[in-house]
Amino acid sequence: MGVTRARVLGRVADHLVARLPGRRVRVAVDGVTGAGKTTLAGELAAAVRERGRPAVIVSMDGFHHPRAHRYRAGRLSAEGYYRDAYDFQAFARLVLAPLGPGGNGRFPARIIDLAADAPVDEPPSTAEPDTVLLVDGTFLQRTELAPHWDETIYLDVDHSLARQRAVQRDISNAAVFADADEAERAYRERYHPACRMYADEVDPAVRAGVLIGGDDPGRPELRRIGGAEGATARLFSYGTLQLAAVQREHFGRELAGAPDSLPGYRADWVTITDPEVIAVSGTDRHPIARRTGDPADALPGTVLTLSTTELAAADRYEVDDYRRVQVSLGSGTAAWFYQSSSSP
């Protein structure tokens, strides 16, 4: 099923907004150099704000070591880029810890002016108590930072495509590279070999809680959401995801499930226009949950146990009329659930 960039961004934003209500959420936007992490972080921040939750962006570009430290192993050293480029200890201490549990929410946006190679001492920003912090950078799941993240997103892009994009981006700024040949050499010898070191040491695509394939920027692929590879999730379904035919089509198997209910909701109906969804479900009339808040209302359904890869498949299946949130069911089970996008 073809899924637009807006749909993928919306699903990931729904996921982030539902995480840790009332607390700050620290999100890594990880990937190889040139993958498109900065663009993704900016779009996700906008989508989170549209959903009513504050969001801020911090770039690891502002937390480099000084030039002499970065290049002490040589200008083209891949090992030097991996080990010496970023001040991860300072970033964890100055940004991630203050925005974590018990932190005061105050953090610097940067500690260095990268172009001037000079330290900066700017007034700190303060994140509201329920802020979603999105950090774009490379090597974000290294051991120095891994314990501090509440969610990790890995943007998986073929190295050759990432290199093409990065070279085009960087040659427009003569202060970075003199020409395309110099930029190509830097990515071939320094930046992307360092990313391969990181992949061998950390396996970030497997560990990330959200995995997005980004070879085609216009149609990114939501491959996994809700946990690392091998993790499971619970999803409360009251509609067509309970159907064996829909499960076989989208998950490749029939899922284990148990009956349950959701207090304070009732079912309404929506007309589906996506032809692929209609073809699989056999109907254009689908139930849609709306929150009433009335304890006398209870929506019956099934709690499905599925992998985080399958949760991504469910996100791809549901159309934009639905938004995924976390709920507590009548049994006391915590589960994901698709409600009407217009519900509060």
C-alpha positions in Angstrom: 0.0 0.0 0.0 1.4 3.4 -1.0 1.7 5.6 2.0 2.5 9.3 1.8 5.1 11.2 3.7 2.4 13.1 5.5 0.8 9.8 6.7 4.1 8.5 8.0 4.9 11.8 9.8 1.4 11.8 11.3 1.6 8.3 12.6 5.0 8.9 14.2 3.8 12.2 15.6 0.7 10.4 17.1 3.1 7.9 18.7 5.3 10.6 20.2 2.3 12.7 21.5 1.0 9.6 23.3 4.2 8.9 25.1 4.7 9.8 28.7 1.8 12.3 29.1 2.7 15.2 31.4 6.5 14.4 31.1 9.2 15.6 28.8 9.9 13.1 26.1 13.5 12.9 24.7 13.6 11.6 21.2 16.7 10.8 19.1 16.4 11.2 15.3 19.3 9.1 14.3 20.8 8.0 10.9 23.8 8.2 8.6 25.2 11.6 7.6 23.0 13.0 4.8 20.0 10.8 5.5 17.6 13.7 6.0 17.4 13.7 9.8 17.2 17.5 10.2 14.3 17.8 7.8 12.5 14.8 9.5 13.0 16.3 13.0 11.6 19.7 11.9 8.5 18.1 10.2 7.9 15.9 13.2 8.1 18.9 15.6 5.5 20.7 13.5 3.2 17.7 13.5 3.6 17.3 17.3 2.7 20.9 17.8 -0.4 20.6 15.5 -1.5 17.8 17.9 -1.4 20.2 20.9 1.9 19.2 22.5 5.0 21.5 22.7 8.1 20.4 20.8 11.6 21.7 20.5 14.5 20.8 18.2 18.2 20.6 19.2 20.9 19.7 16.7 24.1 17.8 17.5 25.8 20.3 15.3 25.9 22.7 18.3 27.7 20.1 20.4 30.8 19.3 18.4 34.2 19.3 20.0 36.5 22.2 18.9 38.2 21.7 15.5 41.6 20.7 17.0 39.9 17.9 18.9 37.7 16.8 16.0 40.6 16.5 13.6 43.4 15.3 15.9 43.4 11.9 14.1 43.4 13.6 10.6 40.9 15.5 8.5 39.8 12.3 6.7 40.0 9.9 9.6 36.8 7.8 9.9 37.9 6.7 13.4 38.4 10.3 14.3 35.0 11.3 13.2 33.4 8.5 15.1 35.4 9.0 18.3 36.2 12.7 18.4 33.6 14.8 16.5 30.9 15.2 19.2 30.9 16.0 22.9 28.4 13.4 23.9 29.2 13.7 27.6 28.4 17.4 27.6 25.2 16.9 25.6 24.0 14.2 28.1 24.9 16.4 31.1 23.6 19.8 29.7 20.5 18.7 27.7 19.3 15.2 28.3 19.7 15.1 32.0 17.9 18.4 32.7 15.0 17.3 30.4 14.8 13.9 32.1 13.0 12.8 35.2 13.6 15.3 38.1 15.4 17.7 35.7 14.7 21.5 35.8 14.0 21.6 32.0 16.7 24.2 31.4 19.2 23.5 28.5 21.5 25.3 26.1 20.7 25.1 22.4 24.4 24.8 21.6 27.8 25.1 23.2 29.9 25.9 20.1 29.6 28.1 17.0 30.7 25.5 14.5 31.6 27.8 11.7 33.7 30.1 14.0 35.1 27.2 16.0 34.4 29.2 19.1 32.5 28.3 22.3 29.2 30.1 23.0 27.7 31.1 26.3 24.0 31.9 25.5 21.1 32.1 27.9 19.5 28.6 28.4 16.1 27.7 27.1 13.4 26.1 29.3 11.3 23.2 28.1 7.7 23.0 29.3 6.9 20.0 31.5 5.2 18.0 28.6 7.7 19.0 25.8 8.7 16.6 23.1 12.5 17.2 22.5 13.7 16.1 19.0 17.4 15.8 18.6 18.8 15.3 15.1 22.3 13.8 14.8 24.6 10.9 14.0 25.7 8.2 16.5 22.9 9.0 18.9 22.5 5.5 20.3 26.1 5.3 21.5 26.6 4.2 25.1 27.1 7.7 26.3 23.5 8.7 25.3 21.5 5.5 25.0 20.2 5.4 28.6 18.8 8.9 28.3 16.4 8.5 25.4 12.7 8.0 25.9 12.3 7.1 22.1 14.7 6.6 19.3 13.9 7.0 15.6 16.4 5.6 13.0 16.1 7.0 9.4 17.5 4.2 7.3 18.9 5.4 3.9 21.2 3.7 1.5 24.7 5.2 1.9 25.1 6.0 -1.8 21.8 8.0 -1.8 22.7 9.7 1.4 26.1 10.7 0.0 24.5 12.2 -3.1 22.1 14.3 -1.1 24.8 15.4 1.4 27.3 16.4 -1.4 24.6 18.5 -3.1 23.7 20.1 0.2 27.3 20.8 1.2 28.8 22.1 -2.1 26.2 25.0 -2.0 28.2 26.2 1.0 31.7 27.0 -0.1 32.8 27.3 3.6 32.3 23.6 4.0 33.9 22.1 0.9 35.7 23.7 -2.1 34.0 21.6 -4.7 32.1 18.3 -5.2 35.2 16.2 -5.5 36.4 17.3 -2.0 32.9 16.6 -0.6 32.7 13.2 -2.2 36.1 12.2 -0.8 35.1 13.3 2.7 31.9 11.2 2.7 33.7 8.2 1.1 36.7 8.2 3.5 35.5 9.9 6.7 31.8 10.3 7.3 30.2 7.1 6.0 33.0 4.7 7.0 32.4 6.1 10.5 28.7 5.4 10.2 29.6 1.8 9.3 31.7 1.6 12.5 28.7 2.8 14.4 26.4 0.2 12.7 28.9 -2.6 13.5 29.3 -1.5 17.1 25.7 -0.5 18.0 23.3 -1.9 15.3 21.2 1.2 15.6 18.5 0.1 13.1 17.7 -2.9 15.2 17.7 -1.1 18.5 15.6 1.9 17.5 12.0 2.0 18.7 10.9 3.6 15.4 12.5 2.5 12.0 11.8 4.5 8.9 13.1 3.7 5.4 14.0 6.9 3.7 15.4 6.0 0.3 12.4 7.8 -1.3 11.9 11.0 0.6 8.4 11.5 -0.8 7.2 8.1 0.3 9.2 7.0 3.4 8.5 3.5 4.7 7.3 3.0 8.3 8.9 -0.3 9.0 8.6 -0.6 12.8 7.2 1.5 15.6 6.7 1.0 19.4 9.9 -0.9 20.2 13.1 -2.5 19.1 13.2 -5.4 16.7 11.7 -8.4 18.4 9.5 -6.4 20.8 5.8 -6.8 21.1 2.8 -4.5 21.6 -0.9 -4.7 22.5 -3.5 -3.1 20.2 -7.2 -2.9 21.0 -9.3 -3.4 17.9 -13.0 -2.9 17.6 -13.2 -2.9 13.8 -11.8 -4.6 10.7 -8.4 -5.4 12.2 -10.2 -8.2 14.0 -11.0 -9.8 10.7 -8.8 -12.8 9.8 -8.6 -11.8 6.1 -7.3 -8.3 7.1 -4.8 -9.8 9.5 -3.5 -12.2 6.9 -3.2 -9.5 4.3 -1.3 -7.0 6.5 0.5 -9.1 9.0 1.0 -12.3 7.1 -0.7 -14.3 9.9 -3.7 -14.4 12.2 -3.0 -12.7 15.5 -3.6 -13.9 19.0 -6.3 -11.9 20.8 -8.6 -11.7 23.8 -11.9 -10.0 24.3 -12.0 -6.7 26.2 -13.7 -3.4 26.2 -13.0 0.3 26.5 -15.0 2.4 29.0 -16.1 5.9 28.0 -16.2 5.3 24.3 -18.8 4.4 21.7 -18.7 3.3 18.1 -19.7 5.6 15.2 -19.2 5.0 11.5 -17.0 6.5 8.8 -17.0 6.1 5.0 -13.6 4.9 3.7 -12.4 6.1 0.3 -9.0 4.3 0.1 -9.6 1.6 -2.5 -7.0 -0.7 -1.1 -8.5 -0.6 2.4 -11.9 -1.2 0.9 -10.6 -4.2 -1.1 -9.1 -5.9 1.9 -11.9 -5.2 4.4 -14.7 -5.8 1.9 -16.6 -2.6 2.8 -16.3 1.2 2.8 -18.2 1.5 6.0 -15.9 1.1 9.0 -16.5 1.7 12.7 -14.7 4.6 14.4 -14.4 5.2 18.1 -15.4 8.5 19.7 -14.7 9.4 23.3 -17.8 10.2 25.3 -16.4 10.2 28.8 -19.6 8.5 30.0 -18.7 5.5 32.2 -22.0 3.9 31.0 -20.5 3.6 27.5 -18.2 0.7 26.8 -16.8 -0.2 23.4 -16.3 -4.0 22.9 -13.4 -5.4 21.0 -10.3 -7.5 21.0 -6.8 -7.0 22.4 -4.3 -8.2 19.8 -0.7 -9.1 20.6 1.6 -8.1 17.7 5.2 -7.3 16.9 6.3 -3.7 16.5 6.8 -4.4 12.8 3.1 -5.4 12.7 2.1 -2.3 14.6 3.7 -0.3 11.8 1.6 -2.3 9.3 -1.5 -1.4 11.3 -0.5 2.3 11.1 -0.1 2.0 7.4 -3.5 0.3 7.1 -5.6 2.8 9.1 -6.6 6.0 7.1 -6.2 9.6 8.4 -9.6 9.5 10.0 -8.0 7.5 12.8 -5.3 8.5 15.4 -3.4 6.0 17.5 -3.5 6.7 21.3 -2.8 4.7 24.5 -5.7 3.7 26.7 -6.4 1.6 29.8 -9.0 -1.1 29.0 -11.8 -2.5 31.1 -9.5 -5.4 32.2 -6.8 -2.9 33.2 -4.6 -3.8 30.3 -2.7 -0.9 28.7 -3.0 -1.0 24.9 -2.7 1.1 21.7 -6.0 2.0 20.1 -7.3 3.9 17.0 -9.8 6.6 17.8 -11.4 9.3 15.7 -8.8 12.0 14.8 -11.4 14.6 15.8 -11.7 13.2 19.3 -10.0 15.3 22.1 
